[in-house]
Amino acid sequence: MATNDDKNEFVVGALACNDEIVGVWTETTHDDKRQPRLFSSREDAQNAIDKFAAESEEAFKRGDVRSIMTSDDFAVFEASDPAIRDLIIESFPEYEPDQSVDDLPDPNAPSA
């Protein structure tokens, strides 16, 4: 099993108005469990933030949402950072912190 020590993995953190991280982006596994969404590079995580911000602006222009979320509302953090790791463990009690996205079952794989 790969660990976060074997390679860096990154999470996107939602920021409060004082720039304190208040949570991380999540995804749902094939068995409907929530877990932190892990990115393999800082660039991939930043690209996801930029895409989300652009979609938020478009949704605002269409009148679908009342306020825009911008890239400044989020930041990229290393998942192995002790403070981030503690936040992940607290937020996702079933998540194994040394689990890598590469270790998760492929939700599109045929069942045996």
KAMOPE-V740368 format. One record per backbone hydrogen bond with DSSP energy under -1.0 kcal/mol. CO is the residue of the C=O (numbers start at 0). NH is the residue of the N-H. If there is no record, write none. Layout:
<<CO & NH> <CO & NH>>
This chain:
<<2 & 5> <8 & 78> <9 & 38> <10 & 76> <11 & 24> <12 & 74> <13 & 21> <15 & 18> <19 & 15> <22 & 13> <24 & 36> <26 & 34> <28 & 31> <32 & 28> <34 & 26> <38 & 9> <40 & 44> <41 & 45> <42 & 46> <43 & 47> <44 & 48> <45 & 49> <46 & 50> <47 & 51> <48 & 52> <49 & 53> <50 & 54> <51 & 55> <52 & 56> <53 & 57> <54 & 58> <55 & 59> <56 & 60> <57 & 61> <58 & 63> <69 & 72> <70 & 73> <72 & 14> <74 & 12> <76 & 10> <77 & 80> <80 & 84> <81 & 85> <82 & 86> <83 & 87> <84 & 88> <85 & 89> <86 & 90> <87 & 91> <91 & 94> <95 & 98> <99 & 102> <105 & 108>>
